[in-house]
Amino acid sequence: MQLNDTTRTYFSRMSTIVGGETGAAMKALATDGADAKAAAVLSQDPRLNAMLRTTCVATRLDAGHASNALPQRARANINCRIFPGVAIEEVREMLKGILADPEISVTTVEPSDPVVLPPPLTAAIMKPIEQVTRQIYAGIELCRCCRPAATDAIYLAHAGIPTYGISGMFVDPDLSNVHGLNERIRVQSLYDGRDFLFSLVKLYAGQVR
């Protein structure tokens, strides 16, 4: 398994915070990306699994032309969150190999999202984040990671604009049911996140000359 530098650093730092079997697996995989046993342990957590590899899921299914007739055709839309550095064509070929049926065609829905590599986290980016974190969340360990979700950052990065994401808001262990019914955030988290981002943007603005 080929981990990028961001994910490797994240697992290395988080291993001491998480501890237990998961922490040990994080440390082992950060040291040796080919450690299949460690990868299997982390893959049991959907959030960590999405940081290790490309993930695909069928989001839409369509078949048939009438309720009382056998379907003459079937179509599925497969949504993939592609691991940084993996080509779209490589994923398409992988899906084709898994289906292993010449009667089933696998095509890319255009326009597809661009494939980009994470931009470097320089001191100009990290130091303001570290400063505000110490002010608002004293004692909290700061860990950089490759976010296992889709954002507009890919389009900006593709245009040559280094783009980073940070919210400064804490969520519940269930991710506050994000994108689901009853999506929520704690009131205190909202206010803390507001103060965090306000202070951070002022520090970044002060760097502009």
KEGUBA-811427 format. One line per 3 residues: number of its first residue (from 1); their letters; for each residue x, y, z of N, C-alpha, C. Coordinates in steps of 0.001 Angstrom, whole numbers, padded with zeros to 6 digits, m for minus. Each point is the difference from the previous one (the first is absolute). Layout:
! KEGUBA-811427
NUM> A> X/Y/Z/X/Y/Z/X/Y/Z; ...
! end
This chain:
! KEGUBA-811427
1> MQL> 000840/m001182/000000/m000840/001182/000000/000884/001245/000000; m000252/000904/m000940/000810/001197/m000132/m000677/001177/000705; 000465/000344/001190/m000548/001139/000726/000715/001269/m000444
4> NDT> m000764/001103/m000115/000675/001261/m000284/000590/000536/001303; 000855/001004/m000121/000720/000510/001172/m000956/000562/001062; m001084/000637/m000444/m000956/000578/000943/m000654/m001076/000851
7> TRT> m000453/m001078/m000646/m000659/m001086/000727/000991/m000724/000910; 001206/m000183/m000473/001026/m000673/000807/000296/000813/001274; 000127/001327/m000149/000253/000870/001147/m001178/m000017/000963
10> YFS> m001204/m000002/m000553/m001215/m000021/000827/m000051/m001259/000862; 000230/m001140/m000609/m000041/m001256/000754/001103/m000051/001045; 001169/000516/m000338/001120/m000023/000935/m000312/000817/001248
13> RMS> m000585/001186/m000181/m000293/000872/001142/m001225/m000470/000773; m001002/m000498/m000715/m001233/m000421/000652/000156/m001312/000754; 001018/m000779/m000338/000165/m001312/000629/000161/000113/001517
16> TIV> 000714/001031/000461/000207/000165/001440/m001239/000563/000687; m000831/000719/m000752/m001223/000580/000559/m001094/m001055/000113; m000146/m000798/m001052/m001057/m001015/m000041/000325/m001176/000915
19> GGE> 001237/m000498/m000095/000415/m001125/000827/m000689/m001302/m000360; 000208/m001015/000802/m000647/m001291/m000200/000365/m000648/m001327; m000861/m000899/m000456/000253/m000741/m001237/000020/000935/m001211
22> TGA> m000917/000961/m000009/m000056/000927/m001131/001254/000850/m000065; 000440/000508/001156/001213/000809/000039/001216/m000786/m000453; 000080/m001262/000433/001123/m000851/m000400/m000016/m000241/m001506
25> AMK> m001190/m000180/m000552/m000124/m000215/m001447/000387/001262/m000770; m000377/001168/000540/000377/001262/m000639/001517/000146/m000053; 000649/m000281/001115/001454/000117/000080/000668/m000978/m000958
28> ALA> m000525/m001228/m000049/000588/m001026/m000861/m000141/000374/m001469; m001153/000526/m000384/m000233/000335/m001405/000780/001247/m000405; 000185/000925/000940/000806/001188/m000292/001455/m000382/m000235
31> TDG> 000436/m001074/000668/001377/m000472/m000162/000158/m000839/m001252; m000997/m000858/m000238/000055/m000906/m001153/m001356/m000009/m000699; m000098/000701/m001126/m001267/000080/m000726/m000474/m001329/m000549
34> ADA> 000868/m001020/000003/m000368/m001316/m000518/m000496/m000933/001101; m000173/000501/001219/m000442/m000829/001125/m001492/m000305/m000163; m000308/m001152/m000573/m001379/m000373/m000293/m000829/m000186/001273
37> KAA> 000612/m000533/001054/m000718/m000225/001255/m000443/001328/000605; 000890/000982/000005/m000340/001318/000539/m001087/000664/m000850; 000116/m000134/m001304/m000994/000581/m000908/m001371/m000614/000235
40> AVL> m000030/m001306/000273/m001279/m000682/000240/m000673/000524/001267; 000796/000289/001018/m000555/000530/001249/m000619/001377/m000239; 000720/000880/m000672/m000481/001357/m000236/m001165/000026/m000980
43> SQD> m000052/m000963/m000904/m001068/m000044/m000999/m001365/m000277/000612; m000030/m000475/001243/m001281/m000269/000664/m000734/001292/000353; 000738/001112/000080/m000593/001307/000258/m000231/000686/m001347
46> PRL> m001256/000271/m000385/m000280/000597/m001317/000768/001290/m000252; 000175/000824/001036/000705/001273/m000187/001475/m000225/m000316; 000628/m000955/000690/001404/m000289/m000255/000180/m000763/m001301
49> NAM> m000949/m000876/m000303/000060/m000763/m001245/000044/000936/m001203; m000785/001104/000071/m000051/000952/m001109/001292/000788/m000140; 000868/m000038/001020/001286/000687/m000061/001107/m000911/m000519
52> LRT> m000325/m001285/m000174/000997/m000974/m000412/m000049/m000331/m001479; m001151/000159/m000606/m000177/m000494/m001357/m001167/000699/m000693; m000132/m000246/m001279/m001160/000458/m000749/m001219/m000793/000434
55> TCV> m001116/000667/000215/m001244/m000686/000369/m001075/000299/m001035; m000797/m001001/m000316/m001066/000141/m000991/m001304/m000587/000544; m001108/000632/m000344/m001305/m000503/000428/m001029/000322/m001074
58> ATR> m000958/m000908/m000179/m001088/000231/m000962/m001000/000965/000626; m000131/001182/m000579/m000886/001022/000556/m001353/000071/m000705; m000070/m000516/m001238/m001273/m000005/m000725/m000099/m001267/m000832
61> LDA> m001191/m000607/000020/m000268/m001202/m000791/m001228/000237/m000865; 000055/m000476/m001240/m001119/000203/m000917/m000116/m001216/m000898; m001201/m000580/m000096/m000189/m001180/m000846/m001452/m000106/m000437
64> GHA> m000194/m000584/m001172/m001355/m000273/m000484/m000697/001200/m000599; m001137/m000307/m000687/m000796/001045/m000634/m001464/m000036/000433; m000379/m001060/000733/m001384/m000113/000466/m000026/m000855/001256
67> SNA> m001017/000200/000835/m000084/m000715/001273/m000346/m001474/m000184; m000568/m000371/m001140/m000432/m001391/m000205/000843/m000714/m001044; 001216/000490/m000266/000850/m000628/m001017/001410/m000204/000537
70> LPQ> 000610/m001089/m000460/001386/m000246/000386/000892/001089/m000605; 000970/000488/000742/000849/001075/m000516/000873/m000470/m001168; 000038/000809/m001024/000849/m000292/m001163/001387/000627/000187
73> RAR> 000085/000924/000925/001274/000657/000248/000074/000414/001467; 001174/000277/000459/000201/000483/001371/001205/000940/000005; m000093/001004/000838/001082/000975/000087/000250/000348/001464
76> ANI> 001255/000175/000339/000363/000401/001360/000993/001152/m000080; m000199/000984/000856/000974/001080/000124/000898/m000321/001186; 001282/m000137/m000249/000966/m000326/001037/000780/001267/000346
79> NCR> m000150/000463/001226/000698/001202/000449/001284/m000416/000708; 001114/000512/m000471/001292/m000366/000582/000706/001220/000571; 000503/m000131/001197/000869/001011/000583/001419/m000521/m000152
82> IFP> 000697/000603/m000952/001273/m000543/m000460/001159/000494/000861; 000824/m000931/000411/001169/000309/000820/000940/000901/m000793; 000564/001045/000627/000891/000923/m000709/001126/m000720/m000727
85> GVA> 000169/000352/m001267/001061/m000604/m000799/m000454/m001164/m000856; m001220/m000513/000235/m000533/m001116/m000792/m000763/000562/m001198; 000274/m000528/m001179/m000634/000488/m001224/m001436/m000520/m000127
88> IEE> m000850/000802/m000593/m001395/m000388/m000212/m000076/m001265/m000850; 000821/m000081/m001026/m000020/m001167/m000881/000391/m001267/000760; 000895/000127/000946/000406/m001150/000817/m001186/m000536/000807
91> VRE> m000813/000899/000535/m001183/m000410/000765/m001024/m000652/m000923; m000183/000575/m001186/m000953/m000572/m000952/000394/m001420/m000391; 001286/m000205/m000244/000477/m001334/m000354/m000164/m000973/001163
94> MLK> 000179/000472/001223/m000173/m000851/001166/m001455/m000456/000114; m000949/000926/m000180/m001415/m000360/000058/m000351/m000988/m001113; 000556/000226/m001174/m000245/m000903/m001129/000502/m001405/000315
97> GIL> 001176/m000085/000646/000556/m001300/000356/m000816/m000704/001071; m000554/000774/000954/m000820/m000587/001061/m001285/m000585/m000575; m000615/000718/m000945/m001240/m000488/m000617/000265/m001212/m000882
100> ADP> 001137/000006/m000681/000442/m001147/m000814/m001106/m000542/m000897; m000676/000867/m000721/m001083/m000406/m000898/000060/000879/m001244; 000295/m000575/m001170/000117/000795/m001221/m001304/000671/m000413
103> EIS> m001115/m000483/000566/m001291/000590/m000338/m000268/001287/000789; 000827/000253/000994/m000181/001197/000823/001081/001010/m000357; m000417/001178/m000390/000970/001050/m000333/000146/000953/001183
106> VTT> 001199/000486/000192/000287/000953/001064/000548/001265/m000652; m000744/001084/000105/000413/001257/m000617/000098/001096/001058; 000783/001002/m000288/000176/001133/000907/m001041/001059/m000309
109> VEP> m000666/000479/001030/m000982/001064/m000173/000740/001320/m000117; m000214/000680/m001096/000672/001282/m000222/m000933/001177/000316; 000528/001122/000451/001422/000198/000296/000359/m000599/001349
112> SDP> 001139/m000639/000079/000452/m000601/001249/000859/001001/000764; 000109/m000215/001293/000791/000904/000827/001483/m000151/m000332; 000756/001073/000094/001444/m000091/m000271/000717/m000792/001083
115> VVL> 001110/m000609/m000358/000832/m000728/000952/001168/000909/000383; 000107/000317/001269/001056/000903/000465/000696/m000587/001218; 001205/000460/000262/000753/m000411/001185/m000159/001058/001089
118> PPP> 000022/m000405/001268/m000126/000967/001095/001134/001014/m000050; m000284/001297/000194/001056/001014/000010/000818/m000101/001285; 001229/000494/000004/000846/m000083/001205/m000525/000899/001110
121> LTA> 000107/m000463/001233/m000416/000783/001162/001215/000763/000524; 000153/001226/m000451/001154/000808/000349/m000190/000658/001363; 001070/000618/000506/m000072/000700/001289/m000996/001151/m000057
124> AIM> m000117/000644/m001165/m000940/001111/m000145/m001437/m000462/000197; m000260/m001251/m000305/m001338/m000569/000193/m000166/m000527/001419; 000993/m000726/000495/m000147/m000715/001259/000157/000864/001245
127> KPI> 000924/000953/m000003/000273/000760/001225/m001218/000786/000496; m000757/000691/m000869/m001216/000665/000498/m001003/m000984/000588; m000135/m001178/m000603/m000925/m001010/000519/000447/m000451/001389
130> EQV> 001289/m000233/000157/000543/m000423/001294/m000214/001086/001054; 000190/001257/m000385/m000154/001112/000944/m001437/000124/000491; m000961/m000046/m000913/m001409/000132/000393/m000462/m001230/000780
133> TRQ> 000503/m001164/m000357/m000364/m001218/000727/000431/000096/001458; 001211/000516/000238/000479/000155/001381/m000863/000994/000778; m000511/001003/m000685/m000812/001019/000663/m001394/m000512/000363
136> IYA> m000627/m000725/m000913/m001395/m000398/000196/m000142/m001433/000510; 000871/m000878/m000450/m000081/m001413/000399/001322/m000417/000633; 000352/000619/001103/001271/m000292/000669/000121/m001488/000326
139> GIE> 001146/m000576/m000343/000253/m001408/000306/m000447/m000967/m001077; m000656/000499/m001046/m000465/m000858/m001081/001143/m000273/m000971; 000186/m001262/m000344/001025/m000394/m000962/m000469/000327/m001408
142> LCR> 000864/000607/m000779/m000346/000392/m001364/000586/m001011/m000974; m000850/m000610/m000809/000442/m001007/m000961/m000520/000344/m001390; 000893/000075/m000941/m000406/000219/m001381/m000452/m001325/m000605
145> CCR> m000978/000051/m000893/m000488/m001240/m000613/m000541/000291/m001389; m000169/m001056/m000758/m000624/000088/m001317/m001483/m000285/000205; m000828/000988/m000190/m001418/m000124/000314/m000693/m001002/m000930
148> PAA> m000631/m001034/000569/m000671/m001001/m000831/m001385/000456/m000441; m000063/001107/m000699/m001270/000545/m000465/000265/000871/m001212; m001043/000336/m000712/000141/000820/m001197/m000245/001466/000329
151> TDA> 000869/000886/m000484/m000171/001436/000188/000360/000709/m001306; m000274/001286/m000050/000352/000795/m001182/001496/000232/m000104; 000765/m000448/000997/001449/000202/m000023/000632/m000637/m001235
154> IYL> m000562/m001092/m000496/000602/m000683/m001154/m000011/000890/m001241; m001038/000813/m000139/m000077/000868/m001174/000969/001173/000124; 000127/000541/001198/000936/001090/000221/001438/m000488/m000151
157> AHA> 000299/m001166/000566/001345/m000562/m000110/000337/m000305/m001458; m000979/m000481/m000733/000198/m000312/m001418/000328/001268/m000795; m000518/001145/000473/000265/001285/m000653/001306/000628/000476
160> GIP> 000720/m000709/000884/001286/000499/000472/m000075/000824/001266; m001132/m000068/000709/m000171/000746/001243/000059/m000983/001175; 001099/m000018/000772/000077/m000914/001156/m001164/000260/000949
163> TYG> m000719/m001047/000375/m001211/000159/000804/000019/m000969/001177; m000382/000518/001165/000010/m000801/001233/m001353/000154/000690; m000322/m000923/000868/m001273/000067/000705/000169/m000165/001501
166> ISG> m000701/000841/000750/m000030/m000125/001456/m001266/000681/000491; m000655/m000604/000988/m001255/000572/000493/000130/000563/001413; 000836/m000624/000819/000109/000431/001383/m001204/m000398/000837
169> MFV> m000834/m000895/m000529/m001209/m000428/000714/000092/m001483/000344; m000421/m000340/001202/m000039/m001392/000425/m001374/m000593/m000301; m000007/m001277/m000354/m001260/m000709/m000252/m000078/m001202/000928
172> DPD> m001181/m000605/000082/m000192/m001176/000840/000675/m001214/m000623; 000191/m001077/000775/000651/m001200/m000525/m000673/m000577/m001245; m001307/000232/m000152/m000698/m000507/m001187/000062/000995/m001149
175> LSN> 000937/000961/000080/000188/001050/m001001/m001204/000923/m000088; m000782/000063/001100/m001172/000878/000094/m001014/m000271/m001104; m000022/m001253/m000456/m000970/m000445/m001008/000081/000849/m001269
178> VHG> 001209/000370/m000378/000195/000873/m001147/m000625/m000589/m001262; m000669/000830/m000751/m000698/m000346/m001246/m001193/m000917/000224; m000328/m000302/001244/m001135/m000883/000272/m001144/000769/000626
181> LNE> m001026/m000739/000421/m001117/000624/000696/000487/000514/001356; m000545/001123/000428/000368/000591/001287/001484/000339/000093; 000566/000511/m001109/001385/000473/000049/000092/001115/001039
184> RIR> 001055/m000019/000798/000023/000910/001136/001431/000394/000348; 000121/001026/000841/001270/000376/000583/m000290/000627/001357; 000848/m000240/000966/m000207/000554/001336/000134/001524/m000034
187> VQS> m000789/000678/000817/000005/001455/000039/001394/000528/000342; 000648/m000612/001000/001330/000445/000396/001002/m000180/m001131; m000136/m001098/m000750/000900/m000242/m001130/m000166/001070/m001062
190> LYD> m001241/000429/m000208/m000268/001038/m000995/000677/001313/000382; m000152/000390/001262/000602/001254/000454/001526/m000080/000021; 000539/m001124/000463/001450/m000167/000016/000562/000021/m001423
193> GRD> m000700/m000675/m000908/000439/m000029/m001393/m000025/001378/m000637; m001003/000795/000348/m000083/001373/m000501/001211/000813/000458; 000313/m000080/001306/001138/000744/000545/001313/m000490/m000606
196> FLF> 000092/m001317/m000192/001205/m000600/m000564/000258/000542/m001403; m001000/m000067/m000852/000178/000425/m001389/000214/001507/m000106; m000674/000778/000839/000165/001455/m000027/001446/000372/000324
199> SLV> 000544/m000623/001051/001384/000274/000388/000984/m000478/m001056; m000281/m001164/m000591/000906/m000572/m000995/000060/000862/m001264; m001163/000444/m000458/m000035/000819/m001218/000751/001317/000225
202> KLY> m000103/000581/001207/000733/001239/000280/001507/m000238/m000073; 000469/m001136/000500/001423/m000284/m000038/000475/m000205/m001451; m000790/m000707/m000788/000361/m000199/m001405/000002/001339/m000745
205> AGQ> m001000/000843/000288/m000079/001298/m000673/001211/000859/000336; 000544/m000155/001214/001167/000772/000400/001259/m000412/m000722; m000001/m001210/m000625/001160/m000457/m000762/000049/000608/m001390
208> VR> m001148/000499/m000472/m000086/000516/m001364/000696/001354/m000058; 000848/000149/m000993/000731/001258/m000174/m000352/000627/m001340
! end
